[in-house]
Amino acid sequence: MTRTRIKICGLTRPEDVVAAVEAGVDAVGFVFYPPSPRFISFEHAAALAALLPPFVGAVGLFVEPEAAFVAAALRAVPLQWLQFHGDESDARCAELARADGGRGLPWIKAVRMREGVDLLESAASHPGARALLVDAFVEGYGGAGRTFDWSLVPPKFDRPLVLSGGLDAANVGEAVRRLRPWAVDVSSGVESAKGIKDAAKMAAFIAQVRDADG
């Protein structure tokens, strides 16, 4: 059985990064979308990323950013992945991934799911994405703790799938068993307040994913 990867997004405190790593997370996400309550500066993100051990990745989350903004992030923070949550095209994502003039980081494209959204069409229109992240369609681009109808995910989706949207320790096991995603991504479901992670909730979440993996 393939092990489901786990990303915890929206970290803002050193102690939360340490707790996430101790619980067994595969990646952590830093939010670079200023309207978000989980937004942090590049300097803050760099300090948090310095706490990560080898093989735990740092992901930068952006929503329709300017290239100069992404370039500044790439210069300041040792990111391994980029995650785009707006209406960015495949070409725009690829351009942004090379914003600092380098070879370009791998990137993930988020798709906000609701009736009428065709995930296969979204995947076809973003061939450069290493994975598609499915989230609930909410105002403010994620972190609202709302699930979506998992049946909207095609049963034979053949791209790496990152499942997000309203996940917590109570439902993530069922989600993994039903959809068998490549990875799960959680933010509000392991928080005590917006941007404040709860170590016990993170550990419980990860334990449920591992149990579902068998």
Backbone as CSV, one residue per row, in Angstrom:
resi,resn,N_x,N_y,N_z,CA_x,CA_y,CA_z,C_x,C_y,C_z
1,MET,0.842,-1.201,0.000,0.000,0.000,0.000,0.878,1.252,0.000
2,THR,0.597,2.195,-0.873,1.348,3.446,-0.924,1.070,4.280,0.322
3,ARG,2.126,4.846,0.880,1.964,5.695,2.051,1.454,7.065,1.628
4,THR,0.391,7.506,2.259,-0.166,8.824,1.962,0.734,9.902,2.558
5,ARG,1.155,10.827,1.729,1.968,11.945,2.231,1.086,12.958,2.945
6,ILE,1.679,13.686,3.878,0.914,14.614,4.706,1.590,15.976,4.706
7,LYS,0.803,16.992,4.367,1.266,18.383,4.454,0.379,19.130,5.437
8,ILE,1.003,19.881,6.314,0.272,20.782,7.204,0.578,22.204,6.753
9,CYS,-0.466,22.952,6.463,-0.311,24.269,5.855,-0.646,25.379,6.843
10,GLY,-0.114,26.561,6.568,-0.450,27.731,7.353,0.255,27.806,8.688
11,LEU,1.477,27.291,8.751,2.221,27.368,10.009,2.770,28.776,10.210
12,THR,2.741,29.205,11.466,3.176,30.568,11.783,4.106,30.637,12.989
13,ARG,4.255,29.509,13.724,5.031,29.548,14.965,6.106,28.458,14.969
14,PRO,7.264,28.747,15.546,8.327,27.744,15.611,7.887,26.467,16.317
15,GLU,7.184,26.600,17.432,6.789,25.407,18.172,5.847,24.514,17.370
16,ASP,5.078,25.115,16.475,4.174,24.317,15.643,4.948,23.549,14.569
17,VAL,5.967,24.174,14.022,6.821,23.479,13.054,7.493,22.280,13.720
18,VAL,8.031,22.489,14.911,8.698,21.401,15.643,7.713,20.276,15.940
19,ALA,6.509,20.626,16.391,5.507,19.607,16.716,5.069,18.840,15.475
20,ALA,4.913,19.536,14.341,4.520,18.882,13.097,5.589,17.878,12.662
21,VAL,6.848,18.280,12.760,7.946,17.387,12.380,7.982,16.174,13.301
22,GLU,7.829,16.389,14.595,7.859,15.283,15.554,6.703,14.315,15.318
23,ALA,5.573,14.831,14.842,4.403,13.983,14.575,4.555,13.171,13.302
24,GLY,5.499,13.569,12.434,5.761,12.792,11.232,5.276,13.399,9.934
25,VAL,5.143,14.719,9.871,4.676,15.377,8.651,5.724,15.257,7.541
26,ASP,5.261,15.273,6.289,6.164,15.222,5.137,6.512,16.608,4.603
27,ALA,5.601,17.559,4.775,5.822,18.910,4.260,5.015,19.901,5.086
28,VAL,5.493,21.132,5.112,4.768,22.215,5.764,4.560,23.332,4.752
29,GLY,3.471,24.056,4.927,3.148,25.121,3.991,3.176,26.484,4.643
30,PHE,3.748,27.452,3.936,3.777,28.839,4.387,2.902,29.659,3.446
31,VAL,2.015,30.450,4.013,1.037,31.199,3.227,1.578,32.576,2.893
32,PHE,1.743,32.845,1.607,2.212,34.142,1.126,1.083,34.864,0.384
33,TYR,-0.078,34.846,0.988,-1.263,35.531,0.450,-1.704,36.533,1.504
34,PRO,-1.375,37.821,1.342,-1.565,38.803,2.405,-2.952,38.858,3.043
35,PRO,-4.068,38.652,2.317,-5.368,38.702,3.001,-5.610,37.556,3.995
36,SER,-4.822,36.512,3.924,-5.052,35.351,4.789,-4.632,35.640,6.228
37,PRO,-5.391,35.143,7.209,-4.968,35.287,8.608,-3.719,34.474,8.923
38,ARG,-3.319,33.598,8.019,-2.118,32.766,8.220,-0.916,33.302,7.426
39,PHE,-1.061,34.471,6.834,0.028,35.080,6.077,1.209,35.380,6.991
40,ILE,2.411,35.059,6.500,3.633,35.441,7.206,4.612,36.063,6.215
41,SER,5.548,36.835,6.740,6.551,37.480,5.892,7.569,36.455,5.417
42,PHE,8.311,36.823,4.399,9.354,35.939,3.890,10.422,35.696,4.966
43,GLU,10.751,36.720,5.727,11.767,36.577,6.775,11.306,35.589,7.846
44,HIS,10.040,35.704,8.220,9.471,34.780,9.206,9.470,33.354,8.659
45,ALA,9.058,33.200,7.407,9.036,31.876,6.798,10.438,31.276,6.734
46,ALA,11.431,32.090,6.433,12.801,31.586,6.363,13.258,31.063,7.718
47,ALA,12.884,31.767,8.782,13.247,31.317,10.125,12.564,29.999,10.465
48,LEU,11.308,29.855,10.058,10.599,28.603,10.311,11.174,27.464,9.472
49,ALA,11.496,27.747,8.218,12.048,26.723,7.339,13.388,26.212,7.853
50,ALA,14.117,27.066,8.558,15.415,26.651,9.103,15.269,25.569,10.169
51,LEU,14.062,25.388,10.689,13.813,24.365,11.696,13.522,22.993,11.096
52,LEU,13.352,22.941,9.787,12.982,21.681,9.141,14.201,20.785,8.954
53,PRO,14.069,19.508,9.302,15.164,18.570,9.064,15.183,18.133,7.608
54,PRO,16.206,17.394,7.195,16.231,16.880,5.821,15.003,16.028,5.519
55,PHE,14.516,16.157,4.297,13.410,15.366,3.750,12.040,15.781,4.277
56,VAL,11.957,16.900,4.960,10.667,17.524,5.244,10.646,18.812,4.428
57,GLY,9.706,18.891,3.465,9.717,19.969,2.495,9.001,21.227,2.941
58,ALA,9.401,22.343,2.366,8.753,23.632,2.592,8.033,24.041,1.312
59,VAL,6.748,24.362,1.435,5.894,24.716,0.301,5.421,26.158,0.474
60,GLY,5.525,26.938,-0.572,5.026,28.308,-0.544,3.696,28.405,-1.263
61,LEU,2.685,28.949,-0.595,1.339,29.079,-1.163,1.124,30.505,-1.648
62,PHE,0.675,30.637,-2.899,0.450,31.938,-3.523,-0.920,31.960,-4.197
63,VAL,-1.479,33.158,-4.309,-2.740,33.353,-5.027,-2.545,34.487,-6.026
64,GLU,-2.423,34.139,-7.293,-2.266,35.105,-8.375,-1.244,36.198,-8.044
65,PRO,-0.033,35.788,-7.704,0.974,36.766,-7.298,1.652,37.434,-8.484
66,GLU,2.279,38.552,-8.218,3.169,39.171,-9.188,4.485,38.388,-9.214
67,ALA,5.134,38.381,-10.364,6.383,37.636,-10.488,7.439,38.155,-9.512
68,ALA,7.489,39.452,-9.308,8.488,40.026,-8.403,8.268,39.546,-6.961
69,PHE,7.017,39.336,-6.594,6.681,38.851,-5.251,7.185,37.417,-5.079
70,VAL,6.960,36.576,-6.081,7.436,35.195,-6.012,8.958,35.155,-6.030
71,ALA,9.571,35.995,-6.858,11.029,36.032,-6.920,11.621,36.395,-5.563
72,ALA,10.996,37.350,-4.868,11.479,37.731,-3.542,11.336,36.571,-2.559
73,ALA,10.242,35.841,-2.668,10.046,34.675,-1.802,11.112,33.619,-2.063
74,LEU,11.388,33.353,-3.331,12.368,32.329,-3.686,13.773,32.712,-3.241
75,ARG,14.070,34.010,-3.245,15.392,34.450,-2.768,15.514,34.333,-1.252
76,ALA,14.403,34.536,-0.549,14.458,34.614,0.908,14.226,33.284,1.616
77,VAL,13.417,32.408,1.010,12.964,31.203,1.703,13.404,29.958,0.931
78,PRO,13.981,28.969,1.599,14.408,27.747,0.908,13.227,26.819,0.619
79,LEU,12.414,27.217,-0.348,11.232,26.441,-0.706,11.605,25.290,-1.638
80,GLN,10.875,24.182,-1.507,11.048,23.065,-2.439,9.896,22.963,-3.446
81,TRP,8.757,23.538,-3.089,7.562,23.445,-3.927,6.807,24.765,-3.886
82,LEU,6.069,25.033,-4.962,5.156,26.159,-5.010,3.746,25.630,-5.193
83,GLN,2.795,26.342,-4.619,1.385,25.935,-4.683,0.570,27.167,-5.078
84,PHE,-0.155,27.066,-6.191,-0.906,28.207,-6.713,-2.398,27.965,-6.547
85,HIS,-3.077,28.928,-5.924,-4.480,28.748,-5.553,-5.448,29.657,-6.295
86,GLY,-4.967,30.453,-7.215,-5.871,31.336,-7.942,-6.296,30.746,-9.268
87,ASP,-6.472,31.609,-10.251,-6.869,31.182,-11.594,-5.672,31.186,-12.547
88,GLU,-4.495,30.930,-12.026,-3.286,30.960,-12.845,-3.328,29.878,-13.933
89,SER,-2.940,30.260,-15.132,-2.841,29.297,-16.234,-1.584,28.451,-16.059
90,ASP,-1.485,27.398,-16.857,-0.292,26.559,-16.828,0.949,27.387,-17.168
91,ALA,0.843,28.207,-18.198,1.988,29.018,-18.603,2.381,30.007,-17.518
92,ARG,1.383,30.586,-16.862,1.679,31.542,-15.804,2.337,30.851,-14.610
93,CYS,1.856,29.668,-14.238,2.476,28.932,-13.136,3.936,28.626,-13.445
94,ALA,4.192,28.180,-14.674,5.563,27.865,-15.075,6.448,29.110,-15.040
95,GLU,5.888,30.232,-15.493,6.635,31.496,-15.467,6.966,31.900,-14.036
96,LEU,5.982,31.803,-13.144,6.194,32.183,-11.751,7.201,31.269,-11.061
97,ALA,7.186,29.994,-11.422,8.113,29.049,-10.808,9.565,29.365,-11.154
98,ARG,9.768,30.132,-12.225,11.114,30.548,-12.633,11.345,32.031,-12.374
99,ALA,10.570,32.602,-11.481,10.592,34.057,-11.294,11.932,34.590,-10.817
100,ASP,12.709,33.740,-10.148,14.004,34.218,-9.656,15.117,34.018,-10.670
101,GLY,14.753,33.568,-11.889,15.745,33.381,-12.931,16.399,32.021,-12.931
102,GLY,15.952,31.144,-12.034,16.528,29.806,-11.962,15.833,28.837,-12.909
103,ARG,16.082,27.547,-12.689,15.517,26.526,-13.549,14.036,26.296,-13.265
104,GLY,13.568,26.739,-12.126,12.158,26.615,-11.801,11.883,25.510,-10.802
105,LEU,11.061,25.811,-9.828,10.662,24.815,-8.839,9.437,24.046,-9.335
106,PRO,9.250,22.812,-8.872,8.006,22.107,-9.181,6.836,22.804,-8.507
107,TRP,5.651,22.689,-9.130,4.506,23.399,-8.589,3.251,22.534,-8.619
108,ILE,2.344,22.892,-7.728,1.054,22.221,-7.545,-0.039,23.226,-7.854
109,LYS,-1.074,22.805,-8.552,-2.197,23.697,-8.869,-3.420,23.285,-8.058
110,ALA,-3.970,24.230,-7.339,-5.182,23.991,-6.564,-6.414,24.175,-7.442
111,VAL,-7.401,23.331,-7.224,-8.689,23.412,-7.913,-9.769,23.475,-6.841
112,ARG,-10.544,24.539,-6.888,-11.619,24.698,-5.889,-12.867,23.983,-6.404
113,MET,-13.252,22.954,-5.684,-14.272,22.039,-6.169,-15.688,22.465,-5.759
114,ARG,-16.583,22.382,-6.734,-18.013,22.550,-6.521,-18.716,21.983,-7.750
115,GLU,-20.022,21.894,-7.696,-20.776,21.379,-8.836,-20.415,22.161,-10.098
116,GLY,-20.159,21.443,-11.179,-19.820,22.087,-12.437,-18.336,22.194,-12.705
117,VAL,-17.498,21.971,-11.675,-16.051,22.005,-11.875,-15.591,20.634,-12.359
118,ASP,-14.883,20.608,-13.470,-14.403,19.372,-14.072,-12.921,19.216,-13.756
119,LEU,-12.612,18.304,-12.841,-11.223,18.126,-12.440,-10.367,17.617,-13.592
120,LEU,-10.926,16.766,-14.423,-10.168,16.266,-15.576,-9.799,17.401,-16.519
121,GLU,-10.721,18.328,-16.706,-10.449,19.489,-17.564,-9.367,20.367,-16.937
122,SER,-9.452,20.564,-15.626,-8.434,21.361,-14.930,-7.066,20.714,-15.061
123,ALA,-7.025,19.398,-14.925,-5.755,18.687,-15.049,-5.195,18.810,-16.464
124,ALA,-6.070,18.671,-17.461,-5.623,18.767,-18.851,-5.088,20.153,-19.187
125,SER,-5.649,21.174,-18.559,-5.230,22.541,-18.849,-3.995,22.958,-18.049
126,HIS,-3.520,22.086,-17.134,-2.310,22.367,-16.343,-1.370,21.160,-16.411
127,PRO,-0.880,20.850,-17.610,-0.011,19.675,-17.749,1.304,19.790,-16.990
128,GLY,1.724,21.018,-16.699,2.988,21.205,-15.997,2.904,20.992,-14.496
129,ALA,1.703,20.893,-13.950,1.544,20.698,-12.506,2.014,19.307,-12.118
130,ARG,2.781,19.209,-11.038,3.212,17.901,-10.552,2.064,17.188,-9.838
131,ALA,1.092,17.963,-9.372,-0.074,17.385,-8.699,-1.201,18.396,-8.772
132,LEU,-2.419,17.900,-8.610,-3.590,18.758,-8.482,-4.074,18.666,-7.048
133,LEU,-4.290,19.812,-6.433,-4.807,19.860,-5.070,-6.272,20.252,-5.139
134,VAL,-7.137,19.426,-4.564,-8.569,19.705,-4.579,-9.004,20.234,-3.214
135,ASP,-9.715,21.338,-3.245,-10.135,22.033,-2.035,-11.574,22.459,-2.208
136,ALA,-12.211,22.831,-1.125,-13.577,23.333,-1.193,-13.588,24.729,-1.805
137,PHE,-14.643,25.041,-2.538,-14.800,26.379,-3.112,-15.352,27.305,-2.031
138,VAL,-14.491,28.185,-1.504,-14.889,29.134,-0.467,-14.293,30.492,-0.791
139,GLU,-14.850,31.513,-0.229,-14.250,32.829,-0.339,-12.957,32.838,0.477
140,GLY,-11.927,33.462,-0.046,-10.693,33.579,0.708,-9.678,32.489,0.427
141,TYR,-9.948,31.599,-0.496,-8.966,30.629,-0.949,-8.464,29.710,0.168
142,GLY,-9.359,28.910,0.716,-8.949,27.838,1.611,-8.853,28.240,3.067
143,GLY,-8.593,27.208,3.891,-8.433,27.434,5.316,-9.723,27.706,6.043
144,ALA,-10.855,27.379,5.421,-12.149,27.679,6.038,-12.749,26.474,6.760
145,GLY,-12.095,25.337,6.677,-12.589,24.159,7.361,-13.832,23.549,6.742
146,ARG,-14.002,23.736,5.452,-15.208,23.239,4.781,-14.842,22.111,3.810
147,THR,-15.581,21.022,3.888,-15.366,19.909,2.965,-16.143,20.158,1.676
148,PHE,-15.876,19.322,0.695,-16.660,19.346,-0.539,-17.120,17.916,-0.822
149,ASP,-17.954,17.772,-1.803,-18.475,16.457,-2.174,-17.361,15.646,-2.833
150,TRP,-16.843,14.654,-2.111,-15.717,13.882,-2.632,-16.066,13.107,-3.901
151,SER,-17.345,12.908,-4.160,-17.728,12.187,-5.381,-17.432,13.011,-6.635
152,LEU,-17.106,14.298,-6.479,-16.728,15.118,-7.619,-15.355,14.739,-8.169
153,VAL,-14.578,13.985,-7.385,-13.270,13.525,-7.854,-13.483,12.280,-8.709
154,PRO,-13.080,12.297,-9.979,-13.276,11.136,-10.850,-12.610,9.887,-10.273
155,PRO,-13.255,8.750,-10.355,-12.707,7.538,-9.742,-11.409,7.059,-10.361
156,LYS,-11.128,7.420,-11.595,-9.903,6.976,-12.248,-8.999,8.155,-12.590
157,PHE,-8.937,9.104,-11.701,-8.052,10.258,-11.899,-6.607,9.779,-11.852
158,ASP,-5.846,10.027,-12.915,-4.528,9.417,-13.046,-3.367,10.363,-12.781
159,ARG,-3.638,11.516,-12.186,-2.568,12.432,-11.786,-2.429,12.378,-10.260
160,PRO,-1.246,12.680,-9.725,-1.121,12.758,-8.278,-2.149,13.743,-7.699
161,LEU,-2.897,13.285,-6.701,-3.988,14.063,-6.132,-3.666,14.415,-4.684
162,VAL,-3.780,15.687,-4.363,-3.630,16.154,-2.992,-5.018,16.553,-2.503
163,LEU,-5.512,15.875,-1.487,-6.853,16.131,-0.975,-6.799,17.128,0.167
164,SER,-7.604,18.165,0.060,-7.678,19.197,1.082,-9.148,19.566,1.276
165,GLY,-9.396,20.499,2.167,-10.754,20.995,2.359,-11.486,20.361,3.519
166,GLY,-11.419,20.982,4.695,-12.205,20.540,5.832,-11.769,19.234,6.455
167,LEU,-10.549,18.818,6.203,-10.068,17.569,6.791,-9.682,17.769,8.253
168,ASP,-9.923,16.740,9.046,-9.477,16.710,10.434,-9.326,15.252,10.847
169,ALA,-9.002,15.025,12.112,-8.774,13.653,12.562,-10.031,12.803,12.485
170,ALA,-11.197,13.429,12.503,-12.451,12.675,12.493,-12.826,12.154,11.115
171,ASN,-12.357,12.806,10.059,-12.788,12.388,8.711,-11.663,12.005,7.767
172,VAL,-10.415,12.256,8.147,-9.334,12.017,7.186,-9.131,10.533,6.909
173,GLY,-9.389,9.677,7.894,-9.257,8.256,7.639,-10.219,7.781,6.568
174,GLU,-11.474,8.208,6.666,-12.467,7.856,5.653,-12.062,8.414,4.293
175,ALA,-11.573,9.655,4.286,-11.170,10.282,3.023,-10.061,9.490,2.347
176,VAL,-9.075,9.078,3.103,-7.964,8.314,2.530,-8.443,6.965,2.010
177,ARG,-9.299,6.309,2.758,-9.794,4.995,2.327,-10.648,5.099,1.068
178,ARG,-11.404,6.167,0.935,-12.293,6.316,-0.213,-11.557,6.745,-1.468
179,LEU,-10.667,7.728,-1.343,-10.063,8.337,-2.521,-8.632,7.899,-2.797
180,ARG,-7.962,7.367,-1.788,-6.566,6.983,-1.916,-5.736,8.070,-2.601
181,PRO,-5.738,9.284,-2.045,-4.954,10.363,-2.648,-3.466,10.135,-2.457
182,TRP,-2.690,10.803,-3.275,-1.238,10.782,-3.077,-0.876,11.450,-1.763
183,ALA,-1.603,12.522,-1.425,-1.292,13.272,-0.216,-2.558,13.929,0.317
184,VAL,-2.507,14.304,1.592,-3.563,15.105,2.204,-2.936,16.385,2.729
185,ASP,-3.744,17.436,2.766,-3.274,18.766,3.151,-4.277,19.340,4.143
186,VAL,-3.804,19.726,5.319,-4.697,20.205,6.375,-4.186,21.530,6.930
187,SER,-5.125,22.381,7.323,-4.772,23.634,7.980,-5.668,23.848,9.196
188,SER,-6.910,24.306,8.961,-7.794,24.625,10.083,-8.151,23.404,10.921
189,GLY,-8.116,22.216,10.332,-8.499,21.011,11.056,-7.537,20.598,12.154
190,VAL,-6.366,21.242,12.225,-5.408,20.944,13.293,-5.053,22.213,14.069
191,GLU,-5.998,23.152,14.099,-5.754,24.433,14.769,-6.602,24.605,16.026
192,SER,-6.073,25.412,16.942,-6.859,25.887,18.080,-7.399,27.285,17.802
193,ALA,-6.773,27.993,16.880,-7.219,29.301,16.388,-6.540,29.498,15.045
194,LYS,-6.997,30.442,14.243,-6.438,30.620,12.912,-4.938,30.918,12.979
195,GLY,-4.176,30.043,12.357,-2.729,30.207,12.346,-2.025,29.610,13.549
196,ILE,-2.784,29.118,14.517,-2.212,28.520,15.725,-2.506,27.028,15.707
197,LYS,-1.467,26.228,15.460,-1.661,24.786,15.381,-1.695,24.176,16.783
198,ASP,-2.365,23.036,16.871,-2.505,22.286,18.113,-1.707,20.996,17.962
199,ALA,-0.713,20.796,18.803,0.172,19.643,18.661,-0.590,18.326,18.766
200,ALA,-1.543,18.236,19.680,-2.313,17.005,19.836,-3.169,16.729,18.607
201,LYS,-3.745,17.789,18.039,-4.571,17.605,16.834,-3.722,17.169,15.653
202,MET,-2.527,17.726,15.535,-1.651,17.321,14.441,-1.263,15.851,14.587
203,ALA,-0.917,15.442,15.792,-0.532,14.048,16.018,-1.696,13.108,15.744
204,ALA,-2.903,13.491,16.171,-4.082,12.650,15.950,-4.399,12.540,14.465
205,PHE,-4.272,13.648,13.749,-4.522,13.654,12.304,-3.577,12.687,11.595
206,ILE,-2.306,12.807,11.886,-1.314,11.962,11.235,-1.523,10.500,11.603
207,ALA,-1.899,10.224,12.846,-2.154,8.848,13.265,-3.332,8.245,12.485
208,GLN,-4.342,9.045,12.216,-5.503,8.546,11.454,-5.133,8.253,10.003
209,VAL,-4.276,9.070,9.432,-3.826,8.810,8.056,-3.031,7.505,8.014
210,ARG,-2.141,7.329,8.962,-1.321,6.107,8.977,-2.205,4.875,9.182
211,ASP,-3.224,4.998,10.019,-4.129,3.875,10.244,-4.869,3.530,8.951
212,ALA,-5.301,4.553,8.238,-6.017,4.319,6.979,-5.109,3.711,5.917
213,ASP,-3.837,4.031,5.972,-2.893,3.451,5.030,-2.769,1.944,5.233
214,GLY,-3.086,1.494,6.454,-2.935,0.069,6.748,-1.495,-0.264,7.041
